[in-house]
Amino acid sequence: MKKAVREVVDWVVIVVVALGISQALRRWVVQPYRIQMSSMETTLYPDDLVMVDKVSYRLHEPHRGDVIIFWPPGITTDDPYIKRVIGLPGETVEARNGMVYVDGVPLNEPYVHGYVMPDFPATSVPQGQLFLMGDNRAVSVDSRSFGTVSTSSIVGRAVFAYWPLNHLVMLKAQTSLAQ
């Protein structure tokens, strides 16, 4: 009988420790996220699952082109947003003649398809803030609507989409300034 009780206790401890490790990893290291909106099409689609890295921005600042999960300013929502980093602190972002410009230099954005960007005025990105836009510019509610986003509101960096299996994609920074 003692052996059976000991076996049950061992299994309970294993399960509790595994659950604790799983929750700690999810809270501080990596977390799955389900895409809720169409603002990142054709890169990501509603109901795609992405893996979010919560560690890298403790080691370095966000890079232009990173796809990030964040809490939007001034919007009450149960779900964080997902957008691409366009402007970094100290830069000025604007759109004219169908192109996005950072500090007067056009962006090379291979992920934006078939949409002519309407002009928007130059926006300076303050320190500790980012200018974010969705890849599907026609429907995206982003920094053009709610302004720049504090880096403190970032949940993490989307690293790859893993579901559905026929839509596996690495989310690398594809944005660059034209040469």
N, C-alpha and C positions, 0 to 999 in steps of 0.2 A: 504494500500500500504506500509506504514512504517513497518508493521508487517512482510510482505513478504520480504522486503529488509533485515530486521533484521535477519530473518530466513536464508536467503542466506549467509549473513555475518557470522553467527554462524557456518554454515556448512563449509564454506571456512576456517575459523579459525581451526575447528576441523580437517579437512583434512591436513592442513599445519602443525599443531602441530604433528599429527600422522606420517606424512612423515618425519618430523624432528627427532622425537624420533626413528623411524625405521632406519634412516640413521646414527644416533649417535650410536645406538646399533650395527649396522653392522660395523661401522668404529672402535669402541673401545672395544666392549664386545664380540660379537659372530657373526660368518659369515658362510654361507653355502659355500661349495667348491665342485666342480665336479672333480672327478678323471679323469685325462687325459691319464695316462699311465698304462701299465701292470706291473710296477715294484713292486707293493705291493700285487700281487696275491699270495696266495689264501685268503689273509685277505680282500683285497679290489680289485674291478674290474673296468675297464674303464666304465665311466658314472655313477658309484655309486656317491651318494651325501653324504658328511660328514658335520657334524657341527663342526666348529672350535672355540675353546675357546681362546680369545685374552687377557684374564685377568690373568690367573693363573701364567704365567711366570713373571708377575710383582710382584708376591707374593713369588715365590720360583723358584729355578733353575730347568731346565729339569731333568727328571729321566731317567735312563737306561730303554729302552723298550717303552718310549713314542713315539707315532706316531705324527710327526710334519709337518707342512707346512712351507716352507722357500724359500728364493730366493737363487738359487745356485751361488757359486762364479765363476766368469769368464765365465759365460754362459749367452748370451742374449736370453731372453725368455719372452713371454707375460704372461705365467702362472707359478706360483710358483710350486716347486716340493713337493712331500710327501714321507717321508722316516721314518725309525725307528732309535731312538737314541741307538747306540751301545757303543760308548766310550765317557767318560766324561772328563772334564779338568784334566790334570795331569796323565791320564792313558795312557797305551800303548796298541794298538790293532794290532793283526796280525792273519793270518790264516795259519795253517799247518796241514797236514794230514786230510784235509776235515773238520776241526773245526775252529771256531773263538775263539780266546783267548784274554782276557783282563788282562793285568798284569800277564800273564802266566797261568791264570785260564780259563778253557773252559767255554763258554757260553751255557746255556740251552736255546735253541730256538725252542719251539714247533710249531711255525708258519712257519718254513722253511721245505718244503716237497720235497723229491726226487731229491735233487740237492747236488752234492758233491762240496764243496767250494774249488776252486783252491787256492794254497798257495799265500799269499801276504806278503811282508816284514813288520816288526814291524813299526808302525807309532805312534809317540808321539802326544798326543792331548794337544795343548797349552791352557793356561788359556783363558777363553772367547770363546772357540771353542768346537765343538762337532764332533764326528766321526759318520756318518750316513750311513745306508745301507737299500736298499729295501728288502722286504721279498722274492721277486722273483729274487734271486741273479744272475740267468743266463742272465737276460736282464737289470738289474738295472744299471743305470748310477748314481754313488753315490760317497762317500768319497774315494773309491778305485780309482776313475777316477779324481775327481776334488779336492781332499784333504779335510781337515777339514773345517767346516762351522762355521762362526761367530754366536754367539748367537744373535747378533744384527740383523741378517738377518731372524730371525724366525718371521713368521706371527702369528702363534699360534699352539695350541695343538689340534689335531683331537680327538674328544671325542667319537663320535659314527657315524656310517653310518645309514642313515634313508631312503634311496631310492636306489633301488626298495624295496618295502615293504617286499618282500620275502628274503631280505638280510640285515635285521636289525642286527647290531653288535656293541657291546660296545668295544671301542679300549683301553683296559687297558694294562698297562705295563706287558708284559708276559715274558720278558727277565730276566734271573737271572744268576749269576755266579754259577757254579757247586760247590757243597759242598765237 
